[in-house]
Amino acid sequence: MDADGGNPDWQRGVLTTCALAVLARGSAHGYAVAQQLQSAGIGPVKGGALYPVLNRLEQDGVLTSAWQEGAGGPGRKVFTLTGAGHARLEALRRGWQPFAAAVADLLAPDTSPAAAAAGGRRADGSTP
Amino acid sequence: MSAPVQQRWPSPEDERWGDRLRVRLAVEHGVPAPVAEEAAEEARLACRESGRPAEELFGPADEHAAEVARERVPVERRAAVDLDGGSPRDRWTLCLLGAGWGGSLGGVLLLVTQGWTTPVTPAALAVLAATAAGWTGAAWGVLERRDGRLERGWAWAAAGAAGVVAGAAAADALRDRPALGELPVPLVLLASAALVVAGLKLPQRPAALDARAATGDPGEWFERLAGVLRGRFHLTRGDVRDRVEEARGYWRDSGSAHPRDEFGAPEVHALRLVEGSDEPRRRRSRMKAWFYGALTLYWGTTVVDTALGEGFGGELLWRAAAVALTASLLVGAWRGSRASAPAAGS
């Protein structure tokens, strides 16, 4: 488990959903998306993980992008959620609660008598 | 002897699916044989245990092959090779195999047209040298380009073209010179077979990422990213500029010392950007279609020319066969440019 925001596998799994959620709050460039994800507690997100996701969403028509002139430095590519993006995020929001509840159920310690009995025995059948 | 029941696929359809999976993994994704075997074995076991067909459990074999390559081959290894699993380290293999197959084809043609021996003229030697130079320049140029070294790719192609022109000029100048001797054609066939065997046996070092681009200055990193996106994944110049600039902007914003701290090796970042998209393969097929189209046009013109000049005969026949061959390759490439295929970026 990563101290900065969770298991890397979880982060990879929810990165698309979370990036959409961040962009639903307003258009942003890549680094701003990464910063908002970090301050939300999702963990530090490297550009190498974020840009493939943003580009794929753009190819899917979920995001659009436009270049903004940088002050003295290189320009920034600003991403904006499209109508299709809002629809996809809405679908993800609807599906999230049942999914999270199912995972939470699965992760909750099993307190049934059968589990207690199984937990009291080692794999070789002996008791601790 | 037939395989034990436990090691058989439940149905012929499943077996065909498994065979396709192995072929796709080996040929298209360059997955090592033991990994491909393991993936096929797991699928076979899952089919037996669940009683359901492989296609239903894992989807189409091509898509599952892409998935297996993504999951089981380290990204550094996948990022070190082109879409066909090749890298400049294969250049000598390609040379030996090209010379061997070309020599075999030439030997058979000589056997049919000249008999057991053929005169060796200075002009024929010049044509041979021109062909070797053209093949080497084209093959090495393509390998370098697909490795993201665009300038080196063009340099090899130009060197090959120069070799062809020089060889053709020499052949023209030497065409009246008498033969130097007679060469037994079976010797040509034997030497060609030896070259093919040598090419297949040549030990290949595994492809590796470019260490200099990852550790050199940031400019080199971005240059390498652009080269790989353009040469290996066939992105348009505009798309390449876009990807490089967005990475550059992110890197500046992040304050990291080097782009590799944010993106890893340039080849790996390039692969991740295109992974899951079938556009690179489509664009590659489109380029092949143009190439085969040009060849078909050339051979088609020679067929018409031969038919008008010499009438029907053996000459016309083999030229027509060349048209049929290049046209079939053109159709295959054109279909590939329109098909949606899974890409693992391997």
Interface residues (C-beta under 8 A of the other chain):
Chain A: H29 G30 Y31 A34 K46 G47 G48 L50 Y51 P52 N55 R56 Q59 W67 G70 G73 P74 G75 R76 K77
Chain B: D242 R243 E245 E246 A247 R248 G249 Y250 W251 R252 D253 S254 E262 F263 G264 V268 H269 R272 L273 E275 G276 S277
